[in-house]
Amino acid sequence: MSKHRALRIISALGLFGLAATGAQAQSPESFYRGRTVSIYIGFGGGGSYDFYGHLIARHIGKHIPGNPTVVAQSMPGAGSFKLANWLTSVAPKDGTAMGIVSQAAALEEALGAPGVQYKAREFNWIGRATSVIEIMMAWHTAKAKTFDDAYTTEVMIGGTGPGSPSEGYPKLLNAAAGTKFRIIAGYPASAEVLLAMEKGEVDAAFTSFGSLSAYRQDWLDQKKVNLLVQGTVARTQELPHVPAVGELGKTPEDRRMLQLYASTADIGRSFIAPPGLPPERVAVLRAAFDATMKDPEFRAEVIRAKAEFHPLPGAELQKLIEQVGQTPPEIIARMKGLLQAGK
C-alpha cells in the first residue's frame, strides 16, 4: 500500500469517527425536530387502552424537545402480545416508537403464556397514566353483603373467559383465602355480566371502579350493589373500607400469590419503549411523560372524560415490573395450575 493511499484511509476513518461522535452527541431537540413518534396500541378501538393511547398522543409531543409529530396507531392481536413482540424485535430503538400493552404483560410472561416472545423487564417503562381499580360487587338482593359472607355463602359470579380477572380472582381467592365463589362462565363481556347480575341470574360481577362510577353511579348512590373486594395489592384512597385482594390469604405464600395477581392493576395503563434504547432517550421520554401528566390541557381532558387518573413515573413503574420477575417459581407454578383448572 502506498503512503498516500494509507493517509487517505486514515483520514476517511477519522471523518467517520467524527460523524459517529456527532450523532451520539446529537441533542434531543435536534434529533426529534421534524420527526414522527408513533404510539402503538395493542388493542382495538373503543376500550381504555385505546382511550389512553390516543390521549397521550394528543399531548406528549409538546413536551418532547423538538416537538415531533406524535401519532397513535392500533396494532391489536393476541391480547397485545403481537405488539409487545414487535416492540422487542422489529420496532426502531431510537425513541420514535412507544406502545401501550396489556397490564398483565409481565404476569403472562412469568406464567409462560403461549406466544410471549418478549421479556417485560427489558422494556423501558416510560410511565403510567393510571392504575385500574378493579372491584367485585354483589347485587343488593344477593345473600353476600360483604366479603366475609363469601367464606360461608356460595356466591355466583359471572365469568367472561378463563384468562379474565372475572374468573381468575374467584379461582385464586377460593384456593388461597377459602371463599366459596362459583363461576358462571360463558358471558362474552362484562356488560353482559352486569345485566345478568341486575336480572338475578348471578349474584356478583367484576368490573373496574372507574367504569362503575362513570356509567352506573346510580347503583352506588342508591346502594344497589355491595362492593365485596378490590383487585389491588393494598386498599386505595377511593375505597378505604373495601378489602384488597393483596391483604387476603391464609398463609404468607397465599398472600404473595394474590398480590402478584393483583399487581396487574397497579401496572394499569402504562407505556413502554423497546429494549435497547439509549439511556438519554429513555430519560427524555420519561420526562416528557411526567410533564404531560401535569399539563393543564391534558388534565382537563381527563376530567371531561371522567377517566381514572393515577399516574406513576417510569422509574417507579420499572420497579413494579422487576418485582413480578422476582417471584419465586413455586408461587408461579401454583398460580398457573389454579388459573388453568377447569379450562
N, C-alpha and C positions, 0 to 999 in steps of 0.2 A: 504494500500500500504506500502511495506517495505521501510525502509530508503535507502537501496542500490538501489532499483528499482527507487525511486524518484530521486536519484542522477544521475542515468543513463539517465533518461528522460531529466533532466535539462541540462546535458552535451550534449545530442543529439541536443536539441533545440539551445544551444549555437553554436554548429558547423554549424547548418543550417543557423543561423543568420549571422555567419561569411561568409558563402558561398554566401548568398544573397548580403551582403555588397560588397564582392569581385566582384560579377557580375555587380553590379551597378557602381563600381569604375573601371571597365574594360576600358582600354584606347581604343580610336578609332582604333589605329593601330592593337592592338591585337584582337579586335573584327572583323575587316574586313579582316585580313590576312587569305588567303585561302578560303574565301567565294565568292559567286557569287551574284552580284547585277543585278537585272532584270529591264530593262526599257520597259514598256509595251506601245504599240502604239494603240490608239483607232480606227484607220482606216486601210484599206487595203493598199497594196503596190502601189507605183507609185506617190503618192501625196506629198505635202510639209510636212505634219505631219510625214509621213514615212521617208522622207529625213532627217529631223532634229532629229528624234528619233534615227536613225542609226548613224548619225553624232556624236551626243553627246556620244552614247555608245562606239564609237571607241576611244574617247579621255579622258573621265572623269575619267576612272579608275586610271590613273597615278597621279591624283590629290586627290584621296581619300586615307587617311592614310591606310597603309597595302596593297595598290594596289590590290584590289579584281578584279576578272574577271567580266567584265560587258557585258551583252548580251542584245540585243534588240529582243523583241517578239511582234508579232501582236496579238491584241485581238479586232478585229473590231466588230461592232454591234450597231444598234440604234443610229447612229451618235455619237459614242463614249460613250453613256450613259452606255452601258454594262460594259466598263472598269471603268468608274467613280464609278458606283455602286459596282463593285468588289473591287476596292481600298478601299471603305468605309467599307465593311462588311467582306471581305474574306482575303485580302492581308496581309502578315506579317507586323507588325507595329514595326519593329526593324531597319529600314534603309536599307533593302535589296530590296525594291520594290519602283519603281517610275513609273510615267506614263506621257504621253502627250495626252491631250484630247482636244475636240473642244474649240476654242476660245470663243464660245458662251455658255460655260457650266454654268457660273454664271447667265447669262441673261435668259437662258432656265429654270433654277431653279426658278428665280424670276417670270417668266411668267407662271409657273405651268405646264410645258410641261409634257405630259404623259410619264411614265417610269422613271422619275427622282426620285431616292431614296437616293440622296446624298445632302450634304449641302456644297456649294462651299467654304464658309468662314471657314469651319472646316478642309479643306485640308491644308497641309503645302506646300505653294507655294515656289518652290526651285529656280526658275529663268526663265527668258525669253530669248530665243535665238534671237528672232526678233519680232518686231511688223509687221503688214501687212498693207501696204498702198493700200487700195482698191480704184479704180477710176471708175467713169462713164465717158465714152468718146463717142463722136458722130463722124460719118464718115464725111469727109470734104465736101461731097455734100449735107449733111443734112442742113435744114434751121437754126437749132440751132448751133451757133458758140461758144457761151459762156453760162454759167449757167443762166444769166439774160434772155436769149432768151426763156428759159423754162417757164418763167412766162406768156408769151404771145403766144407762139407757141407750138402746140402739138408735143411731142417728143415720137416716138415709140421706146420702149426698149425691147429687148429680155429677157424673163424670164425662169429660169431653175427650178422653183418649188416654192411653197408657203413659204417654210422655208428658202429660199436662199436670200442673200443680193440683188441679181438682181431684186427681187420682193419686198423685204422688204423696201429698200431705196425709190423706187418710191412711194410706198403707203404712207410712213411716210412723205416724202417731199411734196406730194400733199396736205396732211392734215395739216401739220404744217407750210409749207412755201408758199403754194398757187401755186405750179408749175402745169404743165399740161403734166405729163408723162402718156403714155398709154402703159400698159404691154401687150406684145405679148407673151403669155405663150406657153409652150409645147416643149421647147428645152431641150434636155437631159443633156447638159453640156455647159460650157462657150465656148468651142472650136467651137461648132455649132453656137452659137450666134455671135461669131466673124466673121465666114464665112457668116452668114446671113447679118450682117452689111456691109461686103465688097461687097456683091451682091446687096445691096439696099433693102433687104426685111424689115429691121428695120433701124432706124436712129442711135440707140445707143446700147452700150453694157457695161457690168460691169465685171471688172476683176481686178487682182492685178497689181500694177505698176511694181513689180518685174518680173512677167511673161511677161508683155508687153515689158519691157526693154531687157529681155533675148531672147525672141523669135520673137518680132515684132519691133525691134529697127528701122527698115526702115520706119515704119509708123510714128514714131516720127521725124526721120531725114527729111523725105520728106513731113512732115505736112499733112499726110493722115487722121489724127484724131485730133480732138479738145478735150482737157481734160475739162470737164464741172465742176466736183466736186470730191473731195476726201473724202472717207468714214472714216474720222478721227475726233477726238474731236477738234484738232487745226491744223493749217497748218503745214506741215512738211518742214524740211530743203530742201528736194529734190524738193518739189513743192510749193515754197513760193507764187506763183502768182495764184494758183488754190484754189478756196474757199473750206473750210472744212465744212462738214455737221454740225459739232458742233457749228458753228458760225451763222447758219441759224435759221429760225423760227420767227413767228410773235409775240410771247409773251415769257416771261421767262420760262413758263411751256412748250411751244413748244420746246424751245432750250434744256431744261433739258431732254425731251424725246428723241430728236435727239442725244444728247450727250451720253445718256445711250446706244442707239443702236450702235453708233459709237465706244463706249468703247471696243467692242469686238476686234476691230482691234488693240487697244493698248495692249490687252492681248496676241493676236497673237499666236506664237508657244511657249507655256510655259509648264514647267514641274512641276509636283506635286508629293507629297508623301502622304501616307494615314494619316487620322486623328489619333491622339493619339500617335504620335511619340515622344520619349523622346527629350526634347529641345536640348540636346547636340548633338544628331544625326542630327537634323534639321540643326544646326549650321555647322556641318561637311559637309553635302551635299550642303548647300548653298555656303560655302567657296570653295568646290571643283568645283562647277558650275562656280563661278566667276573666278576661276583660269583657267578653261577651256576656257572661253571667251577670255582670254589674251594669250592663248597658241599659239605660232607661227605656229606650225604644223596644229592646228585646223583652224586658220585664213587663212592659205594658202589654205586649202581645201575649205573654204567658197568662197575665191576669184576665185579659179578654177571653181567652180560650178556656179559662178555669182549669188549666193544666197543673199537674203536680210539678213541684219545683223544689228539689233538694240537691243542689249542686255539690260536687266534690272535685277538688283539684286532681290532676293526673297522677302526681306522685303518691297521694294517699290511695287512689284507686289501684295503682300498681301494687301496693302493699296487700290489698284485699286479694288480688289475684295470686300473689305469692303464697298467701295463707292457704288458699284452696289447693295449690300444688304441693303443699307440705303435709297434707292429710295422711295419716297412717294408712297403708294399703289394706289392712284388715277392716277398717271402717268403710273404705270404698267398696270392698268386696261384699260386705254385709248389705250396704245400701243398694248396690246393684242387684243383689239377689232379691231383696224385698220389692224393689220397683218392677222387676221383671215377673214377679209372682202373679199368676192369674192372667197373663197375656194370652 
